[in-house]
């Protein structure tokens, strides 16, 4: 069986987080000078991607409690209709 929590699975996200941290570090260390907007964009995109990956997983598992084995309403109410009639 495939191990879903292998360290190699999280490696690209770790690299992306490090790139984002470096970009934020460059922005923070260059105070008083003109800052290239590309550093801010790289930092923002890296942070958003990492947050999307892990926070969406948290929301799906803990808040919405999504379960692929749970039957959908279409399966539970299999009445042959495509949509409810009013």
N, C-alpha and C positions, 0 to 999 in steps of 0.2 A: 504494500500500500504506500502511496505517496505521502510524505510528511509535509503538511501544509505550513508548518512553522519552521522550516529550515532557514538557517541564517542567510543562505544565498538568495532566498526569495525577497528578503528585506534589504539586501545590499544596494540595489539601484536607488531605493528611497533614502538610504543613509548617505549615499554619494550626493544625491540631490539636496539633502538637508545641509551637508557640508558646504556645497557650492553656495547655497543661500546664506549660510552663516558667514562665509568669506566675503560675499558681496555686501552683507550688512556691516561687516568689520571694516571693509574699505570705505564705506560711506561714513561710518562713525569716526574713523581715524583721519579722515581728510577734512576735518572741520576747519573753517576759515578759508578754504580754497574752493574753487569751482568744482562741483561734483558732476561727473558724467552721468547723464540720466540712465544710461544702460545698466549701471550698477544697481540703481533703484529698481528697475524693471526686472532684472535677473533675480534680485532678492525677493521681490514680491511674487513673481511666478513660482519660484522654488518653494516659498512658504505656503502659497495657496495649493500647490500640487501635493505637498506632504500632508497638509491639513485635510485636504479633500480625501486623500487615500485613507488616513487613519481615523479621522473624525466621522467620516461617512460609515466606516466599519463599526465604530462605537454606536452611532445612531441606529444602524440596522440591527445590531445584536442586542443592545440594552434598552433602547427607547421603543423602537417599533416591534421588537421581538419577532423578526421575520423568520419564517420556517418554511423551507421548500417542500416539506412533507405535508404541510397543512393544506387541506382542500380549499379551492377558491369558491366564491359564491356561484360561479357558473357550473361547477361540478356539483355542489350541494343542491342547487335548485334547478336541476336539469329538467326543465319543463318543455323543451322543444322550441321556445321562443327566442328570437334574436335580441329583442329588447322589450322592456316592459311597456305595455299599452296603457294609455291614459283614458 
